[in-house]
Amino acid sequence: MISKQRGMTLIGFLFVLAAALFVAYIAMKLVPIYLNHYSVVTSMKSLAEEPDVANMSEGRIRDLLSRKFTTSYVKHVTARDIEVVRSTGIEIVAEYEVREDLIGNLDAVVSFKRVQSLN
């Protein structure tokens, strides 16, 4: 009885390893961007929970948001980039893009838009 060998060749293993390393490299570049956005969202939610925030001036709202961004080590966006919209209530809008170099002249562009009501 002849048994056949099973398994992966060295070349097959190298292809799988290269693909896994590429995915890990992309994840190392993109995960911090999404973690930073999570900090932006957390800061905006925290601002919405401040007492009497709906009656604050736009400058005071930006100042509080700037302090929260500093405390949360937010990069890529500042309080000046946040739009304060007054209509039936007050909303703050964070709309921004983050560009990350990947390989050579290949970039990843990630766009975010978050609207937080301050009512």
C-alpha positions in Angstrom: 0.0 0.0 0.0 1.4 3.3 -1.1 0.6 6.4 1.0 0.6 9.8 -0.7 2.2 12.7 1.1 0.0 15.7 1.9 0.9 19.2 2.7 2.1 22.4 1.3 5.2 23.0 -0.8 7.8 25.5 0.2 6.6 27.9 -2.6 3.0 27.5 -1.5 4.0 28.3 2.0 5.9 31.4 0.9 2.9 32.7 -1.0 0.6 32.2 2.1 3.2 33.8 4.3 3.6 36.8 2.0 -0.2 37.3 1.9 -0.5 37.1 5.7 2.4 39.6 6.1 0.7 42.0 3.6 -2.6 41.8 5.5 -0.8 42.4 8.8 1.1 45.4 7.3 -2.2 47.0 6.1 -3.8 46.3 9.5 -0.8 48.0 11.2 -1.4 51.1 9.1 -5.2 51.3 9.3 -6.1 50.2 12.8 -4.6 53.3 14.5 -6.7 55.5 12.2 -9.9 53.8 13.3 -8.8 53.9 17.0 -8.2 57.6 16.6 -11.7 58.0 15.1 -13.1 56.1 18.1 -11.4 58.7 20.4 -13.1 61.5 18.3 -16.5 59.9 18.7 -16.0 59.3 22.4 -15.0 63.0 22.9 -18.0 64.2 21.0 -20.3 62.0 23.1 -18.7 63.2 26.2 -19.2 66.8 25.2 -22.9 66.0 24.5 -23.3 64.8 28.1 -22.0 68.1 29.6 -24.6 70.1 31.5 -26.2 73.0 29.7 -24.1 72.4 26.5 -27.0 73.5 24.3 -26.8 77.0 25.6 -23.1 77.4 25.3 -21.5 79.7 22.7 -19.7 78.2 19.7 -16.3 79.3 21.1 -17.0 77.5 24.5 -18.1 74.3 22.7 -14.9 74.3 20.6 -12.8 75.0 23.7 -14.4 72.1 25.6 -14.0 69.8 22.6 -10.4 70.9 22.1 -9.6 69.9 25.7 -11.3 66.6 25.3 -9.3 65.9 22.1 -6.1 66.8 23.9 -6.9 64.5 26.8 -7.8 61.7 24.4 -4.6 62.2 22.3 -6.7 62.8 19.1 -4.7 63.3 16.0 -5.8 64.1 12.4 -8.6 66.4 13.6 -8.8 69.5 15.8 -11.7 71.4 17.3 -11.4 74.0 14.5 -12.2 71.2 12.0 -15.5 70.5 13.7 -18.6 72.3 12.4 -21.1 73.6 14.9 -24.6 73.6 13.3 -27.5 75.4 14.9 -30.9 74.7 13.5 -33.7 73.2 15.7 -31.0 72.2 18.1 -27.2 72.2 18.1 -25.2 69.5 16.3 -21.5 69.1 15.9 -20.2 67.6 12.7 -16.8 66.0 12.3 -16.1 65.3 8.7 -12.5 64.6 7.8 -10.1 62.4 5.8 -7.0 60.7 6.9 -4.3 59.8 4.3 -1.8 57.1 5.2 1.2 56.1 3.1 1.2 52.4 2.3 3.8 51.5 -0.3 5.7 53.9 -2.5 3.1 56.2 -4.0 0.2 54.1 -2.9 -1.9 55.8 -0.2 -4.9 54.7 1.8 -7.6 57.4 2.2 -10.1 56.9 5.0 -13.1 59.3 5.2 -15.1 59.8 8.4 -18.3 61.7 9.1 -19.8 61.8 12.5 -22.8 64.0 13.6 -23.5 64.4 17.3 -26.5 66.2 18.7 -26.0 68.4 21.7 -29.6 68.6 22.8 
